Amino acid sequence: MAVRGDKTMTMKEHKPNGVALALLATPLIFNSMNITDVNYAICAGISVFFARYGAFMPDLDIDPKHFKGTRNIHNRVFSTILNMLGSNHRSWQTHCLTITPIPLILALYFILNSAIGEVNKAFVGWALIGLIIGLFSHFLLDSLTKEGIHII
């Protein structure tokens, strides 16, 4: 984990740290949920895969001009939408510890309480858990920088 004083974190630092936190947190979450329908290795794989993307989610508010090429078209689309809604980088909409995770937590709640099959719940639930782990990894790293994050 690299903290570089007055500079901000980069994706080269956020993505591997999101994966690392998922590798640490997934066994704890899996054991506490008492899942029997899906193998742990599958849940861990889904969680780690999506944690990588969750670690990038708060930075989707970066100005779309920073994304070059068609490879990052989804980044440009999300950042354009967030900028149209008045969000700028490190705003409360994307870097707030209490507000930003709410949509993911609500989606997880509704998925786990829905009528879909248990295996489908596990797959979608672990994808959302991975996104949440990556998001909190991003918050942890950004809280160590000079700019910090919003708490409320």
N, C-alpha and C positions, 0 to 999 in steps of 0.2 A: 504494500500500500504506500503510495507516494504522495506526500503532501509537500507542495512546492511554495510555501510562503504566500506571496502576494498573487501568484498565478492561480488560475482555476484548473479544475480537473479536466482531462480530455477523455475521449471515448476509449483511447488505448488503455486508460486506467480504470474507467468505469466498468467496461464489459467483463474483463477477467475477474475483477473483484465481485461483481454480481454473481458470476459462476461460482466463485469460491464460497461466498456466503450461502448459496443454494446447496453446495456440497456439504456444508456444515449444518444447515437448518433442516434439510429434507429428512434425515433420519429421525430427528426430534419430532417433527410434525407428523411423519408417517406413523411412528410408534404411538403418539398420543391420539391419533384418529382411529386406531384399531381397524384398519382396512384389511379385509380378507379376500375380496373379489379380484384384486389386481396385484401383480407382483411388484415388490419394492423397486426392482431395477427399472421397470417401466415408469413408475412414478418419479423416481429420481431423474431418469433421462428427460422426461417431460418438464420437470421442475427446472433442471439445469438449463435446458434449451431455452425456455421462456424467460428465465432470470437474466439471460444475456440481453434480451430485448427490453425487459423491464428496467434494466440499468440505464438504458438509453432514453426511455420515455420522457423524463423531465426535461431533456434537452431538445425536445421536438419544437420548443418555442424559439429556437435560434432562427435568426433572420434567414429567409429562404435563399438569399443571395449567396450564402456560404455553401450551399449544396450544388455541386457542379455535376453535369452529366445526367443521363437518364437512369443510371443505376440507383440514385437516391430520390426517385420520383415520389415515393411515399413520404419521405422526410419533408420534401418541398410542399406537398399537399397539406400535411398536418401543420407545418410551421406557418403556411399561408393562412390557414383557418384560424389558428391561435392568434396570429398577428392581427387578423381582421376583428377578432373578439377583444382586442386591446391588451393582449399578453405580450410582454417582452421578456427577454431572457432573465431567469431567476425571479420571475414575478410570483405572487402568491398563488396563482392558478396552477403553476407547475412545480414550485419548490416550497410547498407548505406541508409540513409534517402532518397536520390534522385535516386538511381539505383535499389534497391531491389523491390520496389513496381511497377516498370514499367511493368513487364509481367502481373500482375493482372489488372492494370489500362487499358492496351491495350486490354486484354480479355474482360473486362467490356465494353469498348468502342465498340468493334466489336459485342458483344452480343446485346447491346442496339440498334445498327444500322443494325442488321441483319433482314432477312425476316421471322424469326420464329414468332409464335403467341405471343400475348401480355402477356398471362399468363405464357408461357414458359420463355419469356424474364424476367419477374418478378422473377420467381423462381431461374433461373440461375444468374440473376443480383444480387439478394439479397444474394445468396451464395458467390459471389465474393465480394460484399460489406462487408459481415461479415468477410471474410478472410482479407480484407484490414484494417478493423477496428482492428482486432486482431493483425495484423502486426504493425500498428501504436501504439497500446497499448504496444507491446513488445519494440518498439523503445523508447517510452516515459520512460518506467521503466529502460531500460538499459542505457539511457542517464543520469540517476540519479546515476549511479555507477561510481566507480573510472576509469574503463576502457572506459566508454562512448560508443558512436557510431560514425560512419563515416558520415559526412554531404555530402561530394562530393566524 
